[in-house]
């Protein structure tokens, strides 16, 4: 008999679709006093990981400078039998090159904007912000998924 864990695990294709549908990732870093620092971010799927950007002076960026590891969580559902999600333990690469940081910004605004190509005004806004931001590349070292819908209400 398969374990419940095996029964609710997402396949690689299901995980990719879930990440493509998701909108917000919760990012946990280790704060200066050793406690978790948890914040939401927009993200883009980047190969087997995720990418984002944030202000260089933000607490999460300072935390990642000190300890370049994070745990990410994306989930959805209200009732227990609807819950599905992913938790990724990640190594994080911080990119400070303004051109590459702008690339993350362009991808984010294309994903979360009204659709299609960015207007010249939106591109200019991203370019202006890139100098104050850093790019974040989250590379999973461990991934755990769950989709309780697969149990079809049987527990």
Secondary structure in CASP SS format (residue, H / E / C, confidence):
PFRMAT SS
TARGET T0000
AUTHOR 0000-0000-0000
METHOD secondary structure of the structure
MODEL  1
X C 1.00
X C 1.00
X C 1.00
X H 1.00
X H 1.00
X H 1.00
X H 1.00
X H 1.00
X C 1.00
X C 1.00
X C 1.00
X H 1.00
X H 1.00
X H 1.00
X H 1.00
X H 1.00
X H 1.00
X H 1.00
X H 1.00
X H 1.00
X H 1.00
X C 1.00
X C 1.00
X C 1.00
X E 1.00
X E 1.00
X E 1.00
X E 1.00
X E 1.00
X E 1.00
X C 1.00
X C 1.00
X C 1.00
X C 1.00
X C 1.00
X E 1.00
X E 1.00
X E 1.00
X E 1.00
X E 1.00
X E 1.00
X C 1.00
X C 1.00
X E 1.00
X E 1.00
X E 1.00
X C 1.00
X C 1.00
X E 1.00
X E 1.00
X E 1.00
X E 1.00
X E 1.00
X E 1.00
X E 1.00
X C 1.00
X C 1.00
X C 1.00
X H 1.00
X H 1.00
X H 1.00
X H 1.00
X H 1.00
X H 1.00
X H 1.00
X H 1.00
X C 1.00
X C 1.00
X E 1.00
X E 1.00
X E 1.00
X E 1.00
X E 1.00
X E 1.00
X E 1.00
X E 1.00
X C 1.00
X C 1.00
X C 1.00
X H 1.00
X H 1.00
X H 1.00
X C 1.00
X E 1.00
X E 1.00
X E 1.00
X E 1.00
X E 1.00
X E 1.00
X E 1.00
X E 1.00
X E 1.00
X E 1.00
X E 1.00
X E 1.00
X C 1.00
X C 1.00
X H 1.00
X H 1.00
X H 1.00
X H 1.00
X H 1.00
X H 1.00
X H 1.00
X H 1.00
X H 1.00
X H 1.00
X H 1.00
X H 1.00
X H 1.00
X H 1.00
X H 1.00
X C 1.00
X C 1.00
X C 1.00
X C 1.00
X C 1.00
X C 1.00
X C 1.00
X H 1.00
X H 1.00
X H 1.00
X H 1.00
X H 1.00
X H 1.00
X H 1.00
X H 1.00
X H 1.00
X H 1.00
X H 1.00
X C 1.00
X C 1.00
X E 1.00
X E 1.00
X E 1.00
X E 1.00
X E 1.00
X E 1.00
X E 1.00
X E 1.00
X E 1.00
X E 1.00
X E 1.00
X E 1.00
X E 1.00
X E 1.00
X E 1.00
X H 1.00
X H 1.00
X H 1.00
X H 1.00
X C 1.00
X C 1.00
X C 1.00
X C 1.00
END
